[in-house]
Amino acid sequence: MKFTKAGMAAAGLALATLFGSAPAMAIPGDNVVLRAMDKITARVSTINVPVGGTVTFGSLKITAKACDKHPPEETPESSAFLDVVEEKPGEAAQPRFQGWMFASSPALSALEHPVYDLWVLDCTSDEVPAAAQPAETQPAEASPAPTNSNSTESGTSE
């Protein structure tokens, strides 16, 4: 018997519906936030990699293929599918890592490299949350000028 992704997802949804709780879908992110460390210089950097884009850290070329984040009502977790290739001058490119990295378990699937460490911190979105969007501007009502109870009508203190 062969299982497909679609068949397994449908079975999971059917079981969740049967037991009264629907699974929360992961929220795809537009950017992967990574922490990178050069073990030789002890330089630690925070790197933002757009999904589908590539950035360079030292001799590493880091490409983010996907980024998912659990919804707020679930246990916090961010995961990213990364493709890491090392390119040294005069040498052929060497693939160093390809797969999912998880923010909550960086050692579960880690980059094995003698000079660099790399781990996922978060997935972010380019969308502005509704609470952060500016509301429609309405004319402010006239408010009385503030008064200072310690001053007289001439504006001097007693």
C-alpha positions, 0 to 999 in steps of 0.5 A: 500500500502506497501513501501519498502526501495528499492522502495522509493529509486527508486522513489526518484532517478526517481524524481531527474532525472525528475527534473534534479538533482541527489541526492548525496549519503552519504559517509560511514565512517570507524570510528566515532569520538565522544565527550564524557563528564563525568559530575561528573569530567567534563572530556571531551574526543574525542573517535574514534570508528571503525565501527563494533567495541566497546570502553569503556568510564567510565561504557559505552560500545559504539558500532558503527554500521554505520557512514555516511557523506554528500559529500562536495557539500552538507550541512555538516552532519555526522551521526552514528548509535550507540549502547550504553550499561552501564555495572556496576560491579555486575549488568546486562548490561543496554541498554542506547541508540540505534539509529542514532546520528547527528553531526548538531543536537546533541539534536535530538537523545541524550543519556539520562544519569545522568553521561555521555554525548555523541555526534557525531563529524565526520565520518572519513575514513581509506583511504588516499586521493589522494592529500595526497598520495606520488607522484612517485619519479622522479630524481630532476634536478640539480639546481644551488647553492644558492648565497648570494648577500651580500657575496664576493667570499671568503665567507665573508660579505663586 
